[in-house]
Amino acid sequence: MAALQPAALSSRKGPSQQSSFPVKGGIIVSSLWEKRWLRLRIGVTLFMLLLKECGNPLRAFRAWRQLMAKYRRLFGQKMATKVAKAGRRYYWRTGAPGFPSQAFRQNISFEIRRVLDGQSKQPGLRNLFLAITRKCPLRCEHCLEWDNLNGPEVLSREDLLTIVRKYQAFGVAQINFSGGEPLLRYKDLLYLLEQAVAGTDFWVITSGFSLTAEKARQLKSAGLTGLAVSIDDYYPEAHDRFRGREGTFEQAVKAVGYAREAGLCTALYLCATRAFTNARHLKSYMEFGRDLSVAFVQLLDPVAVGRYAGRDVALAPKKVELLEEIYEKYNNDPHYVDFPIIDYQGHLQRRLGCFAAGNRFLYIDSVGQAQLCPFCRGASCDARQMSVPDTLGLLRQSSCQLFENTLE
């Protein structure tokens, strides 16, 4: 395949090509009765966990009210307002483990301890983002690992397993494997999933490169929860330009289909650049996500890091307002009930503070350095050598470069 030079997305012409890969029906739960039954099941599970932590029903009920108020303050809606289903499990955020599961109970217990103890104790960790490789065949315009790409691998298979088990022992509920292109270490991915301790949700964040139906089935069988595929435009030519390689759009769309057929939860990752962020493109992209039957669309703000370092890529306030508007509309308006759930961390963090820096998640890059998050770099340390509490303590001494560290 010929390499392409990055180009503005606005240069595309003509209608979007249709992929020949078939897709199935939607996975967003539309039945009101099913959602009510789900909320009841979640409520019972939550109350039993509270009772275990609190010791008596009255204290558990008070903590339950605090926890629900906190959730509404964080997300602006009740739990499970809009829900996707993959297999026998339900999902409402890419960063929240599916229900029912041990990972879900672990994550809720983490938030319960925050309500009861505040920051007086280390309550656990919700998410770990772990870049497992420096290798990548693409030249993505926004690549955050650009300075680390395509050098010799630093993290061995055993290094990666050491990190995974260390963070599992600390209580992480979800681990997200990224890169580089993580599927280039496919055998190591299988090994990590097979050797990991049960009770954690695992996702792979990928361009879709080299995924096949058989690989998707094997990853699912080994314990993978979900696949997040980065697709930065609904026009094949524009996406391929952004990714610097022809054919990446078709590969990505096929990867979504393979993941769906294997029973994995699925998400699209979209870097909402200035050129792309307008009402027409966002509407078309959401229709594209619905047609692919994905559970989620994850919106990402462009940040001047990695290949974007030193460039003025931040969105203007009006474009940020537009992203926040569609986040609210597609998640809460009944007219969009069959569209994917939108995750947009920027919307939440502008109002509530930073989720990263060891607060609820952190990032370990492809050379093994623990970072505040994929977009903020500060005090770092070798994640293979330093204990998790010491790593979190070090990171919490630094400030998020985009949002204040005010989230409780």
VMD Tcl script that draws the C-alpha trace (Angstrom):
set ca {
  {0.00 0.00 0.00}
  {1.29 3.45 -0.86}
  {2.03 5.89 1.92}
  {0.10 9.14 1.92}
  {0.94 12.58 3.21}
  {-1.39 13.99 5.92}
  {-3.98 16.36 4.46}
  {-6.82 18.48 5.73}
  {-10.02 16.51 6.08}
  {-11.93 19.30 4.38}
  {-10.27 18.35 1.09}
  {-12.47 15.28 0.57}
  {-14.80 15.23 -2.39}
  {-17.76 13.13 -3.42}
  {-20.00 10.78 -1.43}
  {-18.69 8.33 1.11}
  {-17.84 4.90 -0.21}
  {-19.77 2.03 1.33}
  {-17.80 -0.84 2.82}
  {-18.67 -4.28 1.44}
  {-18.44 -5.75 4.95}
  {-21.89 -6.67 6.30}
  {-23.07 -5.33 9.66}
  {-25.70 -6.64 12.04}
  {-28.56 -4.94 13.82}
  {-28.07 -2.36 16.55}
  {-26.99 -3.23 20.10}
  {-28.39 -0.20 21.93}
  {-31.09 -1.38 24.35}
  {-34.40 0.20 23.35}
  {-36.80 -1.73 25.61}
  {-37.93 0.37 28.58}
  {-38.73 -2.80 30.52}
  {-35.27 -4.20 29.95}
  {-33.68 -0.97 31.12}
  {-35.91 -0.86 34.22}
  {-35.05 -4.46 35.03}
  {-31.36 -3.62 34.52}
  {-31.55 -0.63 36.89}
  {-33.20 -2.84 39.51}
  {-30.44 -5.43 39.20}
  {-27.75 -2.74 39.41}
  {-29.50 -1.18 42.42}
  {-29.60 -4.49 44.28}
  {-25.95 -5.18 43.49}
  {-24.98 -1.68 44.57}
  {-26.90 -1.88 47.84}
  {-25.36 -5.25 48.72}
  {-21.88 -3.84 48.14}
  {-22.73 -0.81 50.28}
  {-24.08 -3.04 53.02}
  {-20.84 -5.00 53.00}
  {-18.75 -1.81 53.25}
  {-20.99 0.07 55.70}
  {-22.03 -2.68 58.05}
  {-25.65 -1.62 58.59}
  {-28.64 -0.84 56.31}
  {-29.16 2.77 57.44}
  {-25.56 3.79 56.75}
  {-25.69 1.85 53.47}
  {-28.83 3.73 52.38}
  {-27.24 7.10 53.18}
  {-24.12 6.14 51.23}
  {-26.32 4.93 48.35}
  {-27.95 8.39 48.11}
  {-24.52 10.04 48.16}
  {-23.24 7.74 45.45}
  {-26.24 8.33 43.17}
  {-25.99 12.10 43.66}
  {-22.30 11.91 42.81}
  {-22.99 9.94 39.63}
  {-25.61 12.46 38.47}
  {-23.20 15.30 39.22}
  {-20.43 13.57 37.27}
  {-22.41 12.52 34.23}
  {-25.55 14.67 34.29}
  {-27.89 11.68 34.14}
  {-29.00 8.56 35.99}
  {-26.95 5.41 35.75}
  {-27.82 3.34 32.66}
  {-29.90 6.05 30.97}
  {-28.63 4.78 27.63}
  {-27.26 1.26 27.51}
  {-25.56 -1.02 25.02}
  {-25.53 -4.80 25.21}
  {-22.83 -7.18 24.01}
  {-23.27 -10.84 24.81}
  {-24.89 -11.06 28.23}
  {-23.39 -7.87 29.61}
  {-24.48 -4.23 29.59}
  {-22.30 -1.15 29.04}
  {-22.94 2.59 29.37}
  {-19.40 4.05 29.34}
  {-16.20 2.92 27.64}
  {-14.39 3.51 30.92}
  {-16.84 1.53 33.06}
  {-16.75 -2.27 33.22}
  {-19.74 -4.18 31.88}
  {-22.52 -5.42 34.16}
  {-22.76 -7.99 35.62}
  {-19.09 -8.78 36.30}
  {-16.45 -8.89 38.98}
  {-14.84 -5.85 37.34}
  {-18.11 -3.93 37.74}
  {-18.33 -4.80 41.44}
  {-14.69 -3.88 41.92}
  {-15.18 -0.52 40.22}
  {-18.29 0.29 42.28}
  {-16.45 -0.68 45.47}
  {-13.72 1.75 44.43}
  {-16.25 4.60 44.20}
  {-17.93 3.55 47.46}
  {-14.61 3.84 49.29}
  {-14.17 7.31 47.82}
  {-17.60 8.33 49.16}
  {-16.91 6.85 52.60}
  {-13.24 7.71 52.98}
  {-12.62 10.55 50.51}
  {-8.95 10.86 49.62}
  {-7.76 9.65 53.03}
  {-6.97 6.22 51.60}
  {-5.80 4.78 48.30}
  {-9.15 3.33 47.14}
  {-7.91 1.67 43.96}
  {-7.74 2.59 40.30}
  {-10.45 2.48 37.66}
  {-8.45 2.40 34.41}
  {-4.95 1.73 33.17}
  {-3.94 2.65 29.61}
  {-0.92 0.59 28.63}
  {0.95 1.10 25.33}
  {2.35 -2.35 24.61}
  {4.39 -1.59 21.48}
  {6.39 1.09 19.71}
  {5.66 -0.45 16.31}
  {3.09 0.97 13.90}
  {2.69 0.80 10.10}
  {0.76 4.10 9.96}
  {1.72 7.77 10.12}
  {-1.29 9.22 11.88}
  {-1.58 12.99 11.85}
  {-2.38 13.17 15.59}
  {-0.14 10.35 16.91}
  {0.58 10.95 20.60}
  {3.37 8.31 20.72}
  {5.13 9.82 17.69}
  {8.47 10.37 19.43}
  {8.56 6.74 20.63}
  {7.44 5.03 17.43}
  {9.30 2.29 15.57}
  {12.37 2.10 17.77}
  {13.45 -1.18 19.39}
  {10.88 -2.57 21.80}
  {11.58 -1.70 25.43}
  {8.84 -3.72 27.12}
  {9.23 -7.48 26.90}
  {6.30 -9.86 27.17}
  {7.24 -10.55 30.81}
  {7.58 -6.80 31.52}
  {4.04 -6.30 30.26}
  {2.69 -9.18 32.34}
  {4.47 -7.82 35.43}
  {2.76 -4.44 34.93}
  {-0.64 -6.00 34.29}
  {-0.52 -8.22 37.37}
  {0.85 -5.42 39.54}
  {-2.03 -3.11 38.67}
  {-4.58 -5.90 38.93}
  {-3.34 -6.63 42.46}
  {-3.85 -2.95 43.28}
  {-7.47 -3.19 42.17}
  {-7.63 -1.79 38.63}
  {-11.03 -2.55 37.11}
  {-10.16 -2.06 33.42}
  {-6.98 -2.22 31.34}
  {-6.77 -0.73 27.84}
  {-3.99 -1.95 25.54}
  {-2.75 0.58 23.00}
  {0.47 1.39 21.15}
  {1.74 2.00 18.48}
  {-0.47 -0.62 16.94}
  {-1.14 -3.24 19.64}
  {-2.29 -5.90 17.16}
  {1.30 -6.07 15.88}
  {1.99 -7.87 19.19}
  {-0.97 -10.17 18.71}
  {0.66 -13.25 20.27}
  {1.74 -11.21 23.27}
  {-1.79 -9.83 23.59}
  {-3.16 -13.36 23.74}
  {-0.52 -14.27 26.31}
  {-1.36 -11.28 28.51}
  {-5.08 -12.01 28.38}
  {-4.59 -15.70 29.14}
  {-2.13 -15.10 31.99}
  {-3.97 -12.19 33.63}
  {-5.95 -12.73 36.80}
  {-9.70 -12.97 36.25}
  {-11.85 -10.01 37.25}
  {-10.57 -7.18 35.02}
  {-12.15 -5.88 31.81}
  {-9.68 -5.63 28.92}
  {-9.97 -3.44 25.81}
  {-7.72 -3.04 22.78}
  {-7.44 0.42 21.15}
  {-6.42 -0.13 17.54}
  {-6.49 1.09 13.96}
  {-7.86 -2.33 13.03}
  {-4.64 -3.20 11.21}
  {-4.22 -6.96 10.61}
  {-7.31 -8.04 12.58}
  {-9.10 -11.07 11.16}
  {-12.27 -12.88 12.15}
  {-10.21 -15.70 13.66}
  {-8.03 -13.33 15.68}
  {-11.12 -11.54 17.01}
  {-12.59 -14.87 18.15}
  {-9.32 -15.88 19.80}
  {-9.03 -12.57 21.63}
  {-12.60 -12.90 22.87}
  {-11.97 -16.46 24.02}
  {-8.81 -15.35 25.83}
  {-10.73 -12.73 27.83}
  {-10.91 -9.54 25.78}
  {-13.95 -7.39 26.60}
  {-13.99 -4.81 23.84}
  {-12.33 -3.38 20.77}
  {-12.04 0.38 20.20}
  {-11.23 1.18 16.57}
  {-9.90 4.61 15.63}
  {-11.80 5.92 12.60}
  {-11.30 9.63 12.04}
  {-13.71 10.17 9.18}
  {-16.68 8.49 7.55}
  {-15.11 9.11 4.11}
  {-12.53 6.41 3.28}
  {-10.17 8.76 1.43}
  {-10.15 11.35 4.22}
  {-9.53 8.74 6.91}
  {-6.70 7.21 4.89}
  {-5.06 10.63 4.45}
  {-5.31 11.28 8.18}
  {-3.73 7.88 8.89}
  {-1.04 8.22 6.21}
  {-1.77 4.92 4.47}
  {-4.23 3.72 1.84}
  {-6.71 1.02 2.80}
  {-6.85 1.77 6.52}
  {-10.54 2.74 6.39}
  {-11.60 -0.61 4.95}
  {-9.40 -2.44 7.46}
  {-10.93 -0.47 10.32}
  {-14.51 -1.10 9.21}
  {-13.80 -4.81 8.81}
  {-12.22 -4.89 12.27}
  {-15.44 -3.50 13.76}
  {-17.43 -6.21 11.99}
  {-15.09 -8.97 13.11}
  {-15.27 -7.73 16.71}
  {-19.07 -7.57 16.61}
  {-19.33 -11.10 15.24}
  {-16.95 -12.37 17.93}
  {-19.22 -10.91 20.63}
  {-16.91 -8.08 21.71}
  {-18.21 -4.70 22.78}
  {-17.20 -2.12 20.17}
  {-16.35 1.57 20.06}
  {-15.14 4.13 17.55}
  {-12.49 6.66 18.52}
  {-12.71 10.03 16.74}
  {-10.13 12.80 16.96}
  {-12.42 15.80 16.45}
  {-10.11 18.16 14.56}
  {-10.96 21.73 13.65}
  {-11.64 20.79 10.03}
  {-13.95 17.95 10.98}
  {-15.88 19.53 13.83}
  {-19.04 20.94 12.31}
  {-22.67 19.89 12.57}
  {-22.80 18.15 9.17}
  {-19.73 15.99 9.70}
  {-20.69 15.02 13.25}
  {-24.22 14.08 12.20}
  {-22.89 11.94 9.36}
  {-20.32 10.32 11.64}
  {-22.97 9.34 14.19}
  {-25.06 7.83 11.39}
  {-21.93 5.96 10.29}
  {-21.47 4.63 13.84}
  {-25.11 3.57 13.99}
  {-24.79 1.75 10.66}
  {-21.75 -0.12 11.99}
  {-23.77 -1.04 15.13}
  {-21.06 0.06 17.56}
  {-21.89 0.63 21.21}
  {-19.85 3.83 21.62}
  {-18.35 6.82 19.89}
  {-15.47 8.26 21.91}
  {-14.77 11.93 21.11}
  {-11.21 13.12 21.62}
  {-10.06 16.75 21.63}
  {-6.92 17.36 19.54}
  {-4.01 18.16 21.86}
  {-0.57 19.58 21.03}
  {1.37 16.46 22.01}
  {3.26 13.83 20.02}
  {3.08 14.62 16.31}
  {0.85 17.61 17.10}
  {3.46 19.06 19.50}
  {4.10 22.75 18.93}
  {1.06 23.14 16.68}
  {-2.05 25.20 17.28}
  {-4.64 22.42 17.13}
  {-6.93 23.24 20.08}
  {-10.60 23.67 19.25}
  {-12.22 27.10 19.39}
  {-14.88 27.55 22.12}
  {-17.72 27.35 19.57}
  {-16.50 23.97 18.34}
  {-16.18 22.70 21.90}
  {-19.75 23.85 22.53}
  {-20.87 21.88 19.48}
  {-19.21 18.69 20.76}
  {-20.84 19.17 24.15}
  {-24.20 19.76 22.49}
  {-24.10 16.51 20.54}
  {-22.87 14.67 23.65}
  {-26.01 15.79 25.48}
  {-28.34 15.30 22.51}
  {-27.35 11.82 21.40}
  {-27.17 10.48 24.95}
  {-30.43 11.94 26.30}
  {-32.82 12.79 23.46}
  {-35.24 9.86 22.76}
  {-35.05 10.71 19.05}
  {-31.48 9.29 19.04}
  {-32.22 6.16 21.06}
  {-30.76 3.83 18.40}
  {-27.50 5.77 17.96}
  {-24.23 4.86 19.73}
  {-23.56 6.22 23.20}
  {-21.17 9.17 23.09}
  {-18.26 9.30 25.52}
  {-16.61 12.70 25.75}
  {-14.18 13.07 28.64}
  {-13.47 16.70 27.78}
  {-17.10 17.59 28.50}
  {-16.87 16.10 31.98}
  {-13.37 17.26 32.83}
  {-14.05 20.90 31.95}
  {-16.76 20.85 34.64}
  {-15.39 18.45 37.20}
  {-11.62 18.33 36.94}
  {-9.04 15.79 35.82}
  {-9.83 12.07 35.88}
  {-6.19 11.12 35.30}
  {-2.87 11.60 37.13}
  {-3.64 8.50 39.18}
  {-7.02 9.88 40.22}
  {-9.08 7.36 38.27}
  {-6.65 6.40 35.53}
  {-3.08 6.78 34.31}
  {-1.06 6.01 31.20}
  {2.05 3.89 30.74}
  {3.74 4.69 27.45}
  {5.46 2.35 25.02}
  {8.84 2.69 26.76}
  {7.38 1.83 30.17}
  {7.13 5.31 31.66}
  {4.07 6.06 33.81}
  {2.50 9.35 32.67}
  {-0.34 11.54 33.94}
  {-2.43 10.55 30.91}
  {-1.90 9.99 27.17}
  {-1.99 13.77 26.59}
  {-0.23 15.20 29.66}
  {3.39 14.47 30.41}
  {4.99 15.42 33.70}
  {6.94 13.64 36.42}
  {7.30 10.04 35.26}
  {8.85 6.81 36.44}
  {9.58 3.29 35.25}
  {6.31 1.42 35.77}
  {8.17 -1.90 35.91}
  {10.23 -0.88 38.91}
  {8.11 1.45 41.04}
  {5.22 0.22 43.16}
  {1.72 1.34 42.24}
  {1.16 3.48 45.39}
  {4.52 5.21 44.87}
  {3.75 5.76 41.18}
  {0.38 7.33 41.98}
  {1.93 9.46 44.71}
  {4.54 10.78 42.27}
  {2.02 11.54 39.53}
  {-0.33 13.30 41.92}
  {2.41 15.83 42.65}
  {2.04 17.07 39.05}
  {-0.85 19.01 37.58}
  {-2.90 18.21 34.52}
  {-1.90 20.50 31.66}
  {-5.53 20.89 30.53}
  {-7.79 20.56 33.58}
  {-7.46 21.17 37.29}
  {-7.04 18.14 39.54}
  {-10.22 18.84 41.48}
  {-12.27 15.69 40.90}
  {-13.06 13.81 44.12}
}
mol new
graphics top color blue
foreach p $ca { graphics top sphere $p radius 0.5 }
foreach p [lrange $ca 0 end-1] q [lrange $ca 1 end] { graphics top cylinder $p $q radius 0.2 }
display resetview
